[in-house]
Amino acid sequence: MVRTISEQGIEQGRKPDVTVVSAKVWNANAMTYGAIAEPPQLGVEVVSTNWDDDYIDKRAEYERLGVPEYWIIDYLAVASRAYLGNPKRPTVFVHHLQGDGTYHTKLFRDTEAIASPTFPDLQLTMAQILTASQLHRW
């Protein structure tokens, strides 16, 4: 779990679907039952019916916390057209924290290779994610 702070200053915890933390952060928190207070290197959320949490609330909280990289994987294209376009298409959004503390966002669809600052050699596409989701019935 990652400790975040809401816009109203309320401390809360988030459990990204995938979290990448450094060994140093992991080892410093391995014996505690609380949330990790340091920002993870990467947080990934797989969108479900409460998609606005991922696109709005979690994005803002991770940005405030200083999470260097945040992905939103909308493999079912459930978010609004304001995010996904018309027609709506499955999309991976990669948010990369800039020097001014705000996210710069790139989106990836179909067979475009997802560019990840955390994993620069990653060779993964939205099409491959869709194939895996159909095989495993997320």
N, CA, C and O atoms as CSV, one atom per row, in Angstrom:
chain,resi,resn,atom,element,x,y,z
A,1,MET,N,N,0.839,-1.164,0.000
A,1,MET,CA,C,0.000,0.000,0.000
A,1,MET,C,C,0.889,1.234,0.000
A,1,MET,O,O,1.963,1.241,0.600
A,2,VAL,N,N,0.430,2.267,-0.675
A,2,VAL,CA,C,1.155,3.524,-0.783
A,2,VAL,C,C,0.346,4.602,-0.073
A,2,VAL,O,O,-0.849,4.769,-0.317
A,3,ARG,N,N,1.031,5.337,0.818
A,3,ARG,CA,C,0.346,6.418,1.524
A,3,ARG,C,C,0.277,7.625,0.601
A,3,ARG,O,O,1.291,8.052,0.049
A,4,THR,N,N,-0.922,8.174,0.435
A,4,THR,CA,C,-1.116,9.380,-0.359
A,4,THR,C,C,-1.878,10.404,0.476
A,4,THR,O,O,-2.351,10.107,1.573
A,5,ILE,N,N,-1.984,11.588,-0.054
A,5,ILE,CA,C,-2.724,12.646,0.620
A,5,ILE,C,C,-3.697,13.238,-0.384
A,5,ILE,O,O,-3.316,13.595,-1.499
A,6,SER,N,N,-4.964,13.341,0.025
A,6,SER,CA,C,-5.981,13.892,-0.863
A,6,SER,C,C,-5.776,15.386,-1.034
A,6,SER,O,O,-4.986,16.001,-0.316
A,7,GLU,N,N,-6.484,15.960,-1.977
A,7,GLU,CA,C,-6.407,17.401,-2.215
A,7,GLU,C,C,-6.819,18.192,-0.978
A,7,GLU,O,O,-6.367,19.319,-0.774
A,8,GLN,N,N,-7.683,17.593,-0.153
A,8,GLN,CA,C,-8.138,18.232,1.081
A,8,GLN,C,C,-7.168,18.007,2.236
A,8,GLN,O,O,-7.426,18.452,3.355
A,9,GLY,N,N,-6.054,17.321,1.978
A,9,GLY,CA,C,-5.055,17.085,3.013
A,9,GLY,C,C,-5.315,15.858,3.864
A,9,GLY,O,O,-4.673,15.681,4.899
A,10,ILE,N,N,-6.236,15.013,3.453
A,10,ILE,CA,C,-6.572,13.797,4.202
A,10,ILE,C,C,-5.609,12.681,3.800
A,10,ILE,O,O,-5.455,12.374,2.618
A,11,GLU,N,N,-4.965,12.078,4.802
A,11,GLU,CA,C,-4.053,10.968,4.541
A,11,GLU,C,C,-4.861,9.719,4.240
A,11,GLU,O,O,-5.826,9.407,4.937
A,12,GLN,N,N,-4.460,9.014,3.202
A,12,GLN,CA,C,-5.153,7.778,2.827
A,12,GLN,C,C,-4.162,6.833,2.180
A,12,GLN,O,O,-3.007,7.195,1.952
A,13,GLY,N,N,-4.603,5.639,1.887
A,13,GLY,CA,C,-3.752,4.644,1.263
A,13,GLY,C,C,-4.319,4.190,-0.056
A,13,GLY,O,O,-5.535,4.089,-0.221
A,14,ARG,N,N,-3.439,3.918,-0.996
A,14,ARG,CA,C,-3.829,3.391,-2.303
A,14,ARG,C,C,-3.057,2.100,-2.536
A,14,ARG,O,O,-1.906,1.961,-2.120
A,15,LYS,N,N,-3.711,1.159,-3.207
A,15,LYS,CA,C,-3.061,-0.090,-3.587
A,15,LYS,C,C,-3.086,-0.187,-5.105
A,15,LYS,O,O,-4.028,-0.730,-5.681
A,16,PRO,N,N,-2.045,0.342,-5.756
A,16,PRO,CA,C,-2.005,0.206,-7.216
A,16,PRO,C,C,-2.053,-1.270,-7.605
A,16,PRO,O,O,-1.627,-2.137,-6.842
A,17,ASP,N,N,-2.573,-1.541,-8.790
A,17,ASP,CA,C,-2.618,-2.924,-9.272
A,17,ASP,C,C,-1.205,-3.483,-9.434
A,17,ASP,O,O,-0.976,-4.672,-9.213
A,18,VAL,N,N,-0.264,-2.629,-9.817
A,18,VAL,CA,C,1.147,-2.990,-9.888
A,18,VAL,C,C,1.926,-1.825,-9.294
A,18,VAL,O,O,1.664,-0.664,-9.609
A,19,THR,N,N,2.892,-2.149,-8.427
A,19,THR,CA,C,3.748,-1.127,-7.830
A,19,THR,C,C,5.200,-1.564,-7.968
A,19,THR,O,O,5.544,-2.706,-7.665
A,20,VAL,N,N,6.043,-0.656,-8.424
A,20,VAL,CA,C,7.474,-0.915,-8.518
A,20,VAL,C,C,8.159,0.018,-7.522
A,20,VAL,O,O,8.050,1.240,-7.617
A,21,VAL,N,N,8.862,-0.580,-6.571
A,21,VAL,CA,C,9.613,0.205,-5.588
A,21,VAL,C,C,11.071,-0.243,-5.612
A,21,VAL,O,O,11.387,-1.369,-5.996
A,22,SER,N,N,11.945,0.659,-5.195
A,22,SER,CA,C,13.361,0.305,-5.132
A,22,SER,C,C,13.581,-0.689,-3.992
A,22,SER,O,O,12.783,-0.761,-3.057
A,23,ALA,N,N,14.658,-1.446,-4.077
A,23,ALA,CA,C,14.987,-2.401,-3.014
A,23,ALA,C,C,15.180,-1.670,-1.695
A,23,ALA,O,O,14.795,-2.181,-0.643
A,24,LYS,N,N,15.770,-0.487,-1.738
A,24,LYS,CA,C,16.001,0.298,-0.523
A,24,LYS,C,C,14.672,0.640,0.167
A,24,LYS,O,O,14.544,0.475,1.380
A,25,VAL,N,N,13.698,1.110,-0.593
A,25,VAL,CA,C,12.380,1.447,-0.022
A,25,VAL,C,C,11.697,0.183,0.479
A,25,VAL,O,O,11.128,0.186,1.571
A,26,TRP,N,N,11.742,-0.893,-0.292
A,26,TRP,CA,C,11.099,-2.146,0.113
A,26,TRP,C,C,11.695,-2.670,1.414
A,26,TRP,O,O,10.962,-3.021,2.339
A,27,ASN,N,N,13.013,-2.723,1.485
A,27,ASN,CA,C,13.676,-3.253,2.680
A,27,ASN,C,C,13.431,-2.386,3.912
A,27,ASN,O,O,13.341,-2.906,5.024
A,28,ALA,N,N,13.324,-1.094,3.729
A,28,ALA,CA,C,13.063,-0.188,4.851
A,28,ALA,C,C,11.647,-0.352,5.399
A,28,ALA,O,O,11.381,0.015,6.543
A,29,ASN,N,N,10.736,-0.901,4.588
A,29,ASN,CA,C,9.338,-1.030,4.995
A,29,ASN,C,C,8.872,-2.479,5.116
A,29,ASN,O,O,7.693,-2.726,5.368
A,30,ALA,N,N,9.771,-3.428,4.941
A,30,ALA,CA,C,9.382,-4.840,4.867
A,30,ALA,C,C,8.727,-5.358,6.138
A,30,ALA,O,O,7.876,-6.244,6.064
A,31,MET,N,N,9.091,-4.841,7.280
A,31,MET,CA,C,8.559,-5.373,8.537
A,31,MET,C,C,7.415,-4.535,9.118
A,31,MET,O,O,6.942,-4.808,10.222
A,32,THR,N,N,6.980,-3.533,8.385
A,32,THR,CA,C,5.905,-2.683,8.895
A,32,THR,C,C,4.571,-3.117,8.309
A,32,THR,O,O,4.510,-3.756,7.258
A,33,TYR,N,N,3.510,-2.757,9.009
A,33,TYR,CA,C,2.173,-3.067,8.524
A,33,TYR,C,C,1.510,-1.863,7.878
A,33,TYR,O,O,0.409,-1.976,7.341
A,34,GLY,N,N,2.169,-0.715,7.924
A,34,GLY,CA,C,1.613,0.506,7.358
A,34,GLY,C,C,1.929,0.628,5.883
A,34,GLY,O,O,2.566,-0.238,5.284
A,35,ALA,N,N,1.473,1.709,5.326
A,35,ALA,CA,C,1.703,1.984,3.919
A,35,ALA,C,C,3.098,2.559,3.713
A,35,ALA,O,O,3.665,3.178,4.613
A,36,ILE,N,N,3.633,2.353,2.540
A,36,ILE,CA,C,4.905,2.942,2.169
A,36,ILE,C,C,4.696,4.437,2.001
A,36,ILE,O,O,3.817,4.867,1.254
A,37,ALA,N,N,5.503,5.228,2.693
A,37,ALA,CA,C,5.356,6.681,2.637
A,37,ALA,C,C,6.155,7.289,1.488
A,37,ALA,O,O,5.793,8.352,0.984
A,38,GLU,N,N,7.239,6.629,1.065
A,38,GLU,CA,C,8.049,7.121,-0.034
A,38,GLU,C,C,7.345,6.809,-1.351
A,38,GLU,O,O,6.670,5.787,-1.469
A,39,PRO,N,N,7.499,7.672,-2.323
A,39,PRO,CA,C,6.839,7.379,-3.601
A,39,PRO,C,C,7.466,6.171,-4.290
A,39,PRO,O,O,8.691,6.065,-4.358
A,40,PRO,N,N,6.639,5.261,-4.802
A,40,PRO,CA,C,7.185,4.165,-5.608
A,40,PRO,C,C,7.716,4.724,-6.921
A,40,PRO,O,O,7.391,5.848,-7.304
A,41,GLN,N,N,8.525,3.942,-7.598
A,41,GLN,CA,C,9.054,4.352,-8.905
A,41,GLN,C,C,7.942,4.363,-9.955
A,41,GLN,O,O,7.908,5.227,-10.831
A,42,LEU,N,N,7.035,3.389,-9.853
A,42,LEU,CA,C,5.986,3.242,-10.857
A,42,LEU,C,C,4.732,2.697,-10.200
A,42,LEU,O,O,4.797,1.765,-9.398
A,43,GLY,N,N,3.594,3.278,-10.539
A,43,GLY,CA,C,2.296,2.756,-10.133
A,43,GLY,C,C,1.473,2.493,-11.384
A,43,GLY,O,O,1.444,3.315,-12.300
A,44,VAL,N,N,0.802,1.341,-11.421
A,44,VAL,CA,C,-0.026,0.977,-12.572
A,44,VAL,C,C,-1.424,0.669,-12.081
A,44,VAL,O,O,-1.605,-0.113,-11.148
A,45,GLU,N,N,-2.410,1.283,-12.710
A,45,GLU,CA,C,-3.814,1.006,-12.413
A,45,GLU,C,C,-4.480,0.450,-13.655
A,45,GLU,O,O,-4.350,1.007,-14.745
A,46,VAL,N,N,-5.205,-0.669,-13.484
A,46,VAL,CA,C,-6.011,-1.252,-14.541
A,46,VAL,C,C,-7.435,-0.759,-14.311
A,46,VAL,O,O,-8.027,-1.014,-13.263
A,47,VAL,N,N,-7.970,-0.063,-15.283
A,47,VAL,CA,C,-9.254,0.615,-15.136
A,47,VAL,C,C,-10.398,-0.382,-15.031
A,47,VAL,O,O,-10.439,-1.391,-15.735
A,48,SER,N,N,-11.331,-0.067,-14.124
A,48,SER,CA,C,-12.573,-0.834,-14.003
A,48,SER,C,C,-13.733,0.153,-14.061
A,48,SER,O,O,-13.585,1.259,-14.580
A,49,THR,N,N,-14.872,-0.242,-13.536
A,49,THR,CA,C,-16.056,0.605,-13.652
A,49,THR,C,C,-15.927,1.941,-12.926
A,49,THR,O,O,-16.611,2.901,-13.281
A,50,ASN,N,N,-15.069,2.016,-11.928
A,50,ASN,CA,C,-14.849,3.295,-11.243
A,50,ASN,C,C,-13.663,4.029,-11.877
A,50,ASN,O,O,-12.758,4.485,-11.179
A,51,TRP,N,N,-13.681,4.133,-13.191
A,51,TRP,CA,C,-12.570,4.658,-13.972
A,51,TRP,C,C,-12.154,6.063,-13.568
A,51,TRP,O,O,-10.978,6.414,-13.674
A,52,ASP,N,N,-13.103,6.873,-13.106
A,52,ASP,CA,C,-12.749,8.248,-12.760
A,52,ASP,C,C,-11.770,8.311,-11.588
A,52,ASP,O,O,-11.012,9.275,-11.481
A,53,ASP,N,N,-11.768,7.311,-10.708
A,53,ASP,CA,C,-10.767,7.256,-9.635
A,53,ASP,C,C,-9.354,7.207,-10.214
A,53,ASP,O,O,-8.460,7.909,-9.742
A,54,ASP,N,N,-9.155,6.372,-11.240
A,54,ASP,CA,C,-7.835,6.206,-11.839
A,54,ASP,C,C,-7.409,7.449,-12.623
A,54,ASP,O,O,-6.262,7.887,-12.530
A,55,TYR,N,N,-8.333,8.008,-13.388
A,55,TYR,CA,C,-8.016,9.138,-14.255
A,55,TYR,C,C,-7.925,10.468,-13.502
A,55,TYR,O,O,-7.189,11.362,-13.918
A,56,ILE,N,N,-8.655,10.603,-12.415
A,56,ILE,CA,C,-8.723,11.898,-11.729
A,56,ILE,C,C,-8.071,11.836,-10.349
A,56,ILE,O,O,-7.037,12.463,-10.120
A,57,ASP,N,N,-8.677,11.078,-9.428
A,57,ASP,CA,C,-8.223,11.086,-8.029
A,57,ASP,C,C,-6.829,10.505,-7.857
A,57,ASP,O,O,-5.947,11.167,-7.309
A,58,LYS,N,N,-6.618,9.277,-8.318
A,58,LYS,CA,C,-5.315,8.628,-8.130
A,58,LYS,C,C,-4.215,9.372,-8.878
A,58,LYS,O,O,-3.108,9.529,-8.364
A,59,ARG,N,N,-4.514,9.825,-10.079
A,59,ARG,CA,C,-3.523,10.578,-10.849
A,59,ARG,C,C,-3.067,11.801,-10.057
A,59,ARG,O,O,-1.868,12.058,-9.950
A,60,ALA,N,N,-3.999,12.544,-9.510
A,60,ALA,CA,C,-3.656,13.746,-8.739
A,60,ALA,C,C,-2.873,13.394,-7.470
A,60,ALA,O,O,-1.914,14.082,-7.119
A,61,GLU,N,N,-3.283,12.322,-6.786
A,61,GLU,CA,C,-2.587,11.916,-5.559
A,61,GLU,C,C,-1.167,11.457,-5.852
A,61,GLU,O,O,-0.239,11.827,-5.133
A,62,TYR,N,N,-0.984,10.653,-6.904
A,62,TYR,CA,C,0.349,10.170,-7.247
A,62,TYR,C,C,1.240,11.332,-7.699
A,62,TYR,O,O,2.435,11.351,-7.406
A,63,GLU,N,N,0.668,12.276,-8.397
A,63,GLU,CA,C,1.419,13.453,-8.820
A,63,GLU,C,C,1.877,14.255,-7.597
A,63,GLU,O,O,3.038,14.657,-7.521
A,64,ARG,N,N,0.965,14.490,-6.636
A,64,ARG,CA,C,1.321,15.219,-5.409
A,64,ARG,C,C,2.388,14.474,-4.612
A,64,ARG,O,O,3.280,15.101,-4.040
A,65,LEU,N,N,2.306,13.143,-4.568
A,65,LEU,CA,C,3.267,12.327,-3.831
A,65,LEU,C,C,4.633,12.315,-4.510
A,65,LEU,O,O,5.648,12.067,-3.859
A,66,GLY,N,N,4.663,12.582,-5.819
A,66,GLY,CA,C,5.928,12.579,-6.553
A,66,GLY,C,C,6.271,11.233,-7.163
A,66,GLY,O,O,7.449,10.916,-7.333
A,67,VAL,N,N,5.256,10.429,-7.499
A,67,VAL,CA,C,5.491,9.140,-8.164
A,67,VAL,C,C,6.009,9.448,-9.573
A,67,VAL,O,O,5.298,10.062,-10.369
A,68,PRO,N,N,7.245,9.026,-9.889
A,68,PRO,CA,C,7.850,9.406,-11.172
A,68,PRO,C,C,7.095,8.918,-12.406
A,68,PRO,O,O,7.110,9.581,-13.443
A,69,GLU,N,N,6.433,7.762,-12.300
A,69,GLU,CA,C,5.747,7.213,-13.467
A,69,GLU,C,C,4.449,6.546,-13.028
A,69,GLU,O,O,4.429,5.765,-12.077
A,70,TYR,N,N,3.367,6.866,-13.735
A,70,TYR,CA,C,2.047,6.323,-13.417
A,70,TYR,C,C,1.370,5.912,-14.716
A,70,TYR,O,O,1.235,6.709,-15.645
A,71,TRP,N,N,0.943,4.644,-14.763
A,71,TRP,CA,C,0.239,4.131,-15.942
A,71,TRP,C,C,-1.242,3.946,-15.617
A,71,TRP,O,O,-1.617,3.560,-14.510
A,72,ILE,N,N,-2.056,4.230,-16.609
A,72,ILE,CA,C,-3.470,3.861,-16.572
A,72,ILE,C,C,-3.694,2.941,-17.771
A,72,ILE,O,O,-3.498,3.341,-18.918
A,73,ILE,N,N,-4.105,1.707,-17.491
A,73,ILE,CA,C,-4.383,0.750,-18.570
A,73,ILE,C,C,-5.891,0.591,-18.672
A,73,ILE,O,O,-6.523,-0.022,-17.812
A,74,ASP,N,N,-6.456,1.149,-19.728
A,74,ASP,CA,C,-7.906,1.086,-19.955
A,74,ASP,C,C,-8.166,0.102,-21.089
A,74,ASP,O,O,-8.494,0.494,-22.209
A,75,TYR,N,N,-8.014,-1.185,-20.776
A,75,TYR,CA,C,-8.105,-2.214,-21.810
A,75,TYR,C,C,-9.527,-2.479,-22.270
A,75,TYR,O,O,-9.730,-3.066,-23.332
A,76,LEU,N,N,-10.518,-2.056,-21.487
A,76,LEU,CA,C,-11.916,-2.207,-21.890
A,76,LEU,C,C,-12.497,-0.925,-22.490
A,76,LEU,O,O,-13.649,-0.908,-22.923
A,77,ALA,N,N,-11.699,0.147,-22.514
A,77,ALA,CA,C,-12.138,1.453,-23.025
A,77,ALA,C,C,-13.417,1.913,-22.337
A,77,ALA,O,O,-14.407,2.234,-22.995
A,78,VAL,N,N,-13.385,1.943,-20.986
A,78,VAL,CA,C,-14.577,2.316,-20.225
A,78,VAL,C,C,-14.643,3.801,-19.864
A,78,VAL,O,O,-15.713,4.293,-19.504
A,79,ALA,N,N,-13.533,4.517,-19.951
A,79,ALA,CA,C,-13.549,5.941,-19.608
A,79,ALA,C,C,-14.338,6.720,-20.655
A,79,ALA,O,O,-14.743,6.177,-21.683
A,80,SER,N,N,-14.542,7.977,-20.378
A,80,SER,CA,C,-15.328,8.808,-21.292
A,80,SER,C,C,-14.542,9.116,-22.567
A,80,SER,O,O,-13.327,8.926,-22.639
A,81,ARG,N,N,-15.267,9.591,-23.554
A,81,ARG,CA,C,-14.637,9.961,-24.826
A,81,ARG,C,C,-13.661,11.125,-24.655
A,81,ARG,O,O,-12.757,11.297,-25.472
A,82,ALA,N,N,-13.833,11.914,-23.613
A,82,ALA,CA,C,-12.898,13.016,-23.354
A,82,ALA,C,C,-11.482,12.484,-23.172
A,82,ALA,O,O,-10.515,13.172,-23.498
A,83,TYR,N,N,-11.353,11.274,-22.659
A,83,TYR,CA,C,-10.044,10.649,-22.463
A,83,TYR,C,C,-9.653,9.743,-23.621
A,83,TYR,O,O,-8.496,9.725,-24.041
A,84,LEU,N,N,-10.624,8.990,-24.137
A,84,LEU,CA,C,-10.329,7.928,-25.103
A,84,LEU,C,C,-10.595,8.286,-26.553
A,84,LEU,O,O,-10.217,7.542,-27.457
A,85,GLY,N,N,-11.245,9.422,-26.784
A,85,GLY,CA,C,-11.574,9.809,-28.147
A,85,GLY,C,C,-12.847,9.123,-28.632
A,85,GLY,O,O,-13.488,8.374,-27.894
A,86,ASN,N,N,-13.199,9.395,-29.887
A,86,ASN,CA,C,-14.401,8.834,-30.485
A,86,ASN,C,C,-14.023,8.276,-31.849
A,86,ASN,O,O,-13.642,9.047,-32.730
A,87,PRO,N,N,-14.112,6.977,-32.056
A,87,PRO,CA,C,-14.654,5.974,-31.135
A,87,PRO,C,C,-13.662,5.669,-30.004
A,87,PRO,O,O,-12.453,5.856,-30.142
A,88,LYS,N,N,-14.213,5.198,-28.892
A,88,LYS,CA,C,-13.379,4.837,-27.749
A,88,LYS,C,C,-12.559,3.596,-28.096
A,88,LYS,O,O,-13.068,2.632,-28.668
A,89,ARG,N,N,-11.257,3.648,-27.728
A,89,ARG,CA,C,-10.362,2.528,-28.016
A,89,ARG,C,C,-9.537,2.210,-26.787
A,89,ARG,O,O,-9.206,3.110,-26.014
A,90,PRO,N,N,-9.197,0.943,-26.591
A,90,PRO,CA,C,-8.306,0.589,-25.479
A,90,PRO,C,C,-7.008,1.397,-25.566
A,90,PRO,O,O,-6.424,1.557,-26.637
A,91,THR,N,N,-6.580,1.899,-24.409
A,91,THR,CA,C,-5.449,2.825,-24.384
A,91,THR,C,C,-4.631,2.625,-23.118
A,91,THR,O,O,-5.174,2.317,-22.057
A,92,VAL,N,N,-3.321,2.802,-23.237
A,92,VAL,CA,C,-2.431,2.882,-22.081
A,92,VAL,C,C,-1.950,4.322,-22.013
A,92,VAL,O,O,-1.414,4.855,-22.985
A,93,PHE,N,N,-2.147,4.948,-20.857
A,93,PHE,CA,C,-1.654,6.297,-20.614
A,93,PHE,C,C,-0.422,6.182,-19.717
A,93,PHE,O,O,-0.487,5.583,-18.643
A,94,VAL,N,N,0.689,6.750,-20.153
A,94,VAL,CA,C,1.898,6.770,-19.344
A,94,VAL,C,C,2.132,8.221,-18.925
A,94,VAL,O,O,2.376,9.097,-19.754
A,95,HIS,N,N,2.051,8.446,-17.614
A,95,HIS,CA,C,2.275,9.775,-17.037
A,95,HIS,C,C,3.696,9.792,-16.484
A,95,HIS,O,O,4.069,8.934,-15.685
A,96,HIS,N,N,4.481,10.770,-16.914
A,96,HIS,CA,C,5.872,10.885,-16.471
A,96,HIS,C,C,6.026,12.221,-15.754
A,96,HIS,O,O,5.710,13.272,-16.311
A,97,LEU,N,N,6.514,12.176,-14.511
A,97,LEU,CA,C,6.657,13.370,-13.695
A,97,LEU,C,C,7.756,14.280,-14.248
A,97,LEU,O,O,8.885,13.842,-14.470
A,98,GLN,N,N,7.415,15.536,-14.466
A,98,GLN,CA,C,8.343,16.535,-14.982
A,98,GLN,C,C,9.024,17.270,-13.828
A,98,GLN,O,O,8.645,17.098,-12.669
A,99,GLY,N,N,10.009,18.072,-14.140
A,99,GLY,CA,C,10.761,18.820,-13.139
A,99,GLY,C,C,9.907,19.794,-12.341
A,99,GLY,O,O,10.256,20.143,-11.213
A,100,ASP,N,N,8.787,20.240,-12.917
A,100,ASP,CA,C,7.913,21.173,-12.199
A,100,ASP,C,C,6.897,20.460,-11.308
A,100,ASP,O,O,6.037,21.103,-10.706
A,101,GLY,N,N,6.997,19.113,-11.223
A,101,GLY,CA,C,6.108,18.351,-10.353
A,101,GLY,C,C,4.780,17.985,-10.974
A,101,GLY,O,O,3.883,17.521,-10.271
A,102,THR,N,N,4.630,18.181,-12.275
A,102,THR,CA,C,3.383,17.808,-12.950
A,102,THR,C,C,3.659,16.691,-13.956
A,102,THR,O,O,4.778,16.518,-14.439
A,103,TYR,N,N,2.605,15.946,-14.250
A,103,TYR,CA,C,2.737,14.837,-15.193
A,103,TYR,C,C,2.644,15.317,-16.645
A,103,TYR,O,O,1.834,16.176,-16.991
A,104,HIS,N,N,3.498,14.734,-17.471
A,104,HIS,CA,C,3.395,14.822,-18.922
A,104,HIS,C,C,2.850,13.459,-19.347
A,104,HIS,O,O,3.355,12.426,-18.907
A,105,THR,N,N,1.836,13.450,-20.188
A,105,THR,CA,C,1.141,12.208,-20.525
A,105,THR,C,C,1.297,11.865,-22.001
A,105,THR,O,O,1.154,12.718,-22.877
A,106,LYS,N,N,1.596,10.586,-22.252
A,106,LYS,CA,C,1.594,10.044,-23.607
A,106,LYS,C,C,0.637,8.862,-23.621
A,106,LYS,O,O,0.557,8.109,-22.650
A,107,LEU,N,N,-0.086,8.700,-24.717
A,107,LEU,CA,C,-0.981,7.554,-24.814
A,107,LEU,C,C,-0.513,6.613,-25.911
A,107,LEU,O,O,0.093,7.022,-26.902
A,108,PHE,N,N,-0.818,5.330,-25.697
A,108,PHE,CA,C,-0.374,4.274,-26.596
A,108,PHE,C,C,-1.553,3.372,-26.916
A,108,PHE,O,O,-2.315,2.981,-26.032
A,109,ARG,N,N,-1.689,3.048,-28.200
A,109,ARG,CA,C,-2.788,2.194,-28.663
A,109,ARG,C,C,-2.258,1.162,-29.662
A,109,ARG,O,O,-1.180,1.300,-30.238
A,110,ASP,N,N,-3.071,0.133,-29.831
A,110,ASP,CA,C,-2.824,-0.878,-30.857
A,110,ASP,C,C,-1.411,-1.462,-30.743
A,110,ASP,O,O,-1.068,-2.049,-29.716
A,111,THR,N,N,-0.596,-1.308,-31.780
A,111,THR,CA,C,0.725,-1.937,-31.802
A,111,THR,C,C,1.858,-0.954,-31.492
A,111,THR,O,O,3.025,-1.261,-31.733
A,112,GLU,N,N,1.523,0.216,-30.966
A,112,GLU,CA,C,2.570,1.166,-30.570
A,112,GLU,C,C,3.284,0.630,-29.337
A,112,GLU,O,O,2.638,0.211,-28.376
A,113,ALA,N,N,4.608,0.642,-29.359
A,113,ALA,CA,C,5.385,0.188,-28.198
A,113,ALA,C,C,5.241,1.208,-27.072
A,113,ALA,O,O,5.441,2.405,-27.279
A,114,ILE,N,N,4.895,0.728,-25.888
A,114,ILE,CA,C,4.725,1.587,-24.727
A,114,ILE,C,C,6.100,2.063,-24.270
A,114,ILE,O,O,6.983,1.250,-23.998
A,115,ALA,N,N,6.281,3.376,-24.188
A,115,ALA,CA,C,7.553,3.961,-23.753
A,115,ALA,C,C,7.500,4.187,-22.253
A,115,ALA,O,O,6.663,4.941,-21.756
A,116,SER,N,N,8.405,3.523,-21.532
A,116,SER,CA,C,8.444,3.609,-20.076
A,116,SER,C,C,9.809,4.096,-19.614
A,116,SER,O,O,10.819,3.447,-19.887
A,117,PRO,N,N,9.858,5.242,-18.910
A,117,PRO,CA,C,11.135,5.674,-18.351
A,117,PRO,C,C,11.712,4.668,-17.344
A,117,PRO,O,O,12.931,4.536,-17.237
A,118,THR,N,N,10.855,3.966,-16.615
A,118,THR,CA,C,11.312,2.985,-15.634
A,118,THR,C,C,11.893,1.749,-16.305
A,118,THR,O,O,12.876,1.181,-15.829
A,119,PHE,N,N,11.286,1.336,-17.405
A,119,PHE,CA,C,11.728,0.150,-18.141
A,119,PHE,C,C,11.997,0.529,-19.598
A,119,PHE,O,O,11.181,0.219,-20.467
A,120,PRO,N,N,13.119,1.190,-19.885
A,120,PRO,CA,C,13.366,1.700,-21.237
A,120,PRO,C,C,13.476,0.609,-22.313
A,120,PRO,O,O,13.287,0.896,-23.496
A,121,ASP,N,N,13.774,-0.621,-21.924
A,121,ASP,CA,C,13.895,-1.704,-22.899
A,121,ASP,C,C,12.612,-2.516,-23.054
A,121,ASP,O,O,12.601,-3.523,-23.763
A,122,LEU,N,N,11.544,-2.094,-22.406
A,122,LEU,CA,C,10.270,-2.807,-22.458
A,122,LEU,C,C,9.740,-2.845,-23.886
A,122,LEU,O,O,9.749,-1.834,-24.589
A,123,GLN,N,N,9.288,-3.997,-24.300
A,123,GLN,CA,C,8.676,-4.175,-25.608
A,123,GLN,C,C,7.263,-4.710,-25.394
A,123,GLN,O,O,7.030,-5.915,-25.490
A,124,LEU,N,N,6.326,-3.817,-25.107
A,124,LEU,CA,C,4.951,-4.192,-24.803
A,124,LEU,C,C,4.019,-3.233,-25.522
A,124,LEU,O,O,4.274,-2.030,-25.581
A,125,THR,N,N,2.928,-3.780,-26.071
A,125,THR,CA,C,1.946,-2.960,-26.784
A,125,THR,C,C,0.562,-3.156,-26.181
A,125,THR,O,O,0.326,-4.110,-25.440
A,126,MET,N,N,-0.341,-2.254,-26.502
A,126,MET,CA,C,-1.733,-2.405,-26.067
A,126,MET,C,C,-2.327,-3.682,-26.663
A,126,MET,O,O,-3.110,-4.361,-25.999
A,127,ALA,N,N,-1.972,-4.013,-27.884
A,127,ALA,CA,C,-2.477,-5.237,-28.516
A,127,ALA,C,C,-2.074,-6.475,-27.712
A,127,ALA,O,O,-2.869,-7.404,-27.573
A,128,GLN,N,N,-0.855,-6.496,-27.187
A,128,GLN,CA,C,-0.408,-7.631,-26.372
A,128,GLN,C,C,-1.168,-7.683,-25.044
A,128,GLN,O,O,-1.501,-8.768,-24.566
A,129,ILE,N,N,-1.439,-6.535,-24.455
A,129,ILE,CA,C,-2.220,-6.494,-23.218
A,129,ILE,C,C,-3.620,-7.025,-23.472
A,129,ILE,O,O,-4.155,-7.784,-22.663
A,130,LEU,N,N,-4.216,-6.631,-24.591
A,130,LEU,CA,C,-5.557,-7.127,-24.935
A,130,LEU,C,C,-5.567,-8.634,-25.132
A,130,LEU,O,O,-6.491,-9.319,-24.693
A,131,THR,N,N,-4.535,-9.149,-25.796
A,131,THR,CA,C,-4.436,-10.589,-25.996
A,131,THR,C,C,-4.357,-11.314,-24.663
A,131,THR,O,O,-5.037,-12.320,-24.466
A,132,ALA,N,N,-3.535,-10.816,-23.743
A,132,ALA,CA,C,-3.401,-11.432,-22.417
A,132,ALA,C,C,-4.714,-11.357,-21.654
A,132,ALA,O,O,-5.079,-12.314,-20.971
A,133,SER,N,N,-5.429,-10.247,-21.755
A,133,SER,CA,C,-6.694,-10.109,-21.016
A,133,SER,C,C,-7.722,-11.096,-21.520
A,133,SER,O,O,-8.527,-11.603,-20.740
A,134,GLN,N,N,-7.709,-11.382,-22.821
A,134,GLN,CA,C,-8.665,-12.346,-23.373
A,134,GLN,C,C,-8.300,-13.773,-22.995
A,134,GLN,O,O,-9.182,-14.613,-22.815
A,135,LEU,N,N,-7.014,-14.053,-22.875
A,135,LEU,CA,C,-6.574,-15.388,-22.491
A,135,LEU,C,C,-6.855,-15.680,-21.018
A,135,LEU,O,O,-7.188,-16.809,-20.657
A,136,HIS,N,N,-6.722,-14.671,-20.179
A,136,HIS,CA,C,-6.812,-14.877,-18.728
A,136,HIS,C,C,-8.120,-14.406,-18.134
A,136,HIS,O,O,-8.332,-14.574,-16.933
A,137,ARG,N,N,-8.993,-13.831,-18.913
A,137,ARG,CA,C,-10.313,-13.388,-18.423
A,137,ARG,C,C,-10.203,-12.569,-17.144
A,137,ARG,O,O,-10.757,-12.957,-16.115
A,138,TRP,N,N,-9.493,-11.436,-17.192
A,138,TRP,CA,C,-9.305,-10.559,-16.042
A,138,TRP,C,C,-10.641,-10.356,-15.412
A,138,TRP,O,O,-10.751,-9.646,-14.413
